[in-house]
Amino acid sequence: MPHITVLPHPDLCPEGAHIAAISGKSVCDALVAAGIELEHACEKACVCTTCHIVVRDGFASLRPAGEDEEDQLGKAWGLELTSRLACQARVGECDLTVEIPRYTVNYARE
């Protein structure tokens, strides 16, 4: 069973976390199931960037982002080469290390 290591985030996960994940499940679902309140304002419909994460280790094990995800990622705060939307990135067979950016853009709320 793969694991996801979440790097410390001052609000959502101050101590960081190491959680078991189910292959095929979205990273967002895995984090939320573990009690990490990752925002996902569009309810995982791939029309916002509130669940933006940066994959620090294991990026190559993920399937490539689709066109819709790529379009949305262009709007994400703090975009990096290994950025993904957690609602679209599916856990594979390899462990992942992810960082939740400090800020997010939520057009519905702002």
Residue pairs with C-beta under 8 A, 6 or more apart in sequence:
1 20
1 21
1 22
1 23
2 20
2 21
2 23
2 91
2 92
2 93
2 94
2 95
2 96
3 18
3 19
3 20
3 21
3 95
3 96
4 17
4 18
4 19
4 21
4 27
4 30
4 31
4 91
4 95
4 96
4 97
4 98
5 16
5 17
5 18
5 57
5 95
5 96
5 97
5 98
6 13
6 16
6 17
6 18
6 19
6 31
6 36
6 97
6 98
6 99
6 100
7 16
7 56
7 97
7 98
7 99
7 100
8 14
8 15
8 16
9 16
9 99
9 100
9 102
10 102
12 36
12 37
12 38
12 100
13 36
13 100
17 34
17 36
19 30
19 31
19 34
19 36
21 27
21 30
21 91
21 96
22 30
22 91
23 90
23 91
23 92
23 93
24 90
24 91
25 90
25 91
26 44
26 86
26 87
26 88
26 89
26 90
26 91
27 53
27 84
27 86
27 87
27 89
27 90
27 91
27 96
27 98
28 38
28 40
28 44
28 51
28 85
28 86
28 87
28 89
29 44
30 91
31 38
31 86
32 38
32 40
36 100
38 51
38 53
38 86
38 100
39 50
39 51
39 104
39 106
40 48
40 50
40 51
40 86
40 87
41 48
41 50
41 106
41 108
41 109
42 48
42 50
42 87
44 51
44 87
45 87
46 66
46 68
46 69
46 72
46 85
46 87
46 88
47 72
48 72
48 105
48 106
48 107
48 108
49 72
49 73
49 75
49 76
49 77
49 85
49 104
49 105
50 104
50 105
50 106
51 85
51 86
51 87
52 73
52 76
52 77
52 78
52 79
52 83
52 84
52 85
52 86
52 101
52 104
53 83
53 84
53 85
53 86
53 89
53 98
53 99
53 100
53 101
54 78
54 80
54 82
54 83
54 84
54 98
54 99
54 101
55 62
55 82
55 83
55 84
55 89
55 96
55 97
55 98
56 82
56 97
56 98
56 99
57 95
57 96
57 97
58 92
58 94
58 95
58 96
58 97
59 82
59 84
61 92
61 93
61 94
61 96
62 84
62 89
62 90
62 92
62 96
63 90
63 92
65 73
65 84
65 85
65 88
65 89
66 88
68 88
69 84
69 85
69 88
72 85
73 79
73 83
73 84
73 85
75 105
76 83
76 85
76 101
76 104
76 105
77 101
77 103
77 104
77 105
78 101
78 102
78 103
86 98
